[in-house]
Amino acid sequence: MMTYVHVTSVLAAATLLTFVSNAQAQSLPPGGELHVTFTATQEPAVKPMTIGDGTQYVQINLIMLAVNDQGNPILNNMGGRCQLTRLIEGGKPTEQHGYCTYSDADNDQIFEKCDVARGQALPAGATNMCELTGGTGKFQGLQASLAITSMPVKSTYEGALQIIGHKNGTYKIVKTN
C-alpha cells in the first residue's frame, strides 16, 4: 500500500510540474525588445495600373515567414500574409500602405500595419516603420513599434521576388480587461 501511495504521489507531482512548465513556456513577457528575421515571397506580381499624372498603383501580396531571433513567442516560427498597395511616380515608389497577419501553431494571430507616407524612403535596404496592432489568444493586447529593413535576394525561380529582412523594436502587452 505504501508503494502505491508513493508512486501515485510521484506521478501527481510530475503531472503538476508538466502543467506548470507548459504554462510558463506559453506565457509572454509583458514587454521587451523584438528582434525578428523574416522572409517574404511575392505571389505572382500584378502589373502596375496607371492612374494618371504619371502615377501607377500596384497591389502586392506576400507570403511571410517570421522567426524571433531571441526565441520570444512574438513573431516566432509564424507564417503569414501581407497585402500592400504602392504608388509609383516617375518609376520610383513613393507611398505604401498595408496589413499583415501572422499565425502560430496554436492558430493565435498577430496583426501588423505598415504605412510609408509620401516622401519617406522606400528603396531596398531603407528603414520603414510599422506597428503591431493586436492579436488573438495569447497575443491579445499586443502593441509594438517596429523598424523594418529588407533586401531582395536572388531567386532561382524565374519571376519570383524573394525578400529577407529584419523587424526590430519594442513591444508591450496592454491588458484589455
Secondary structure, DSSP 4 states (H G I P E B T S, - for coil): -HHHHHHHHHHHHHHHHHHHHHHHHH---SEEEEEEEEEEEE-SPPPPEEEETTEEEEEEEEEEEEEETT--STTSSEEEEEEEEEEEETTEEEEEEEEEEEE-TT--EEEEEEEE-TTS--STT-EEEEEEEEESGGGTTEEEEEEEEEEEE--SSTT--EEEEEEEEEEEEPP--
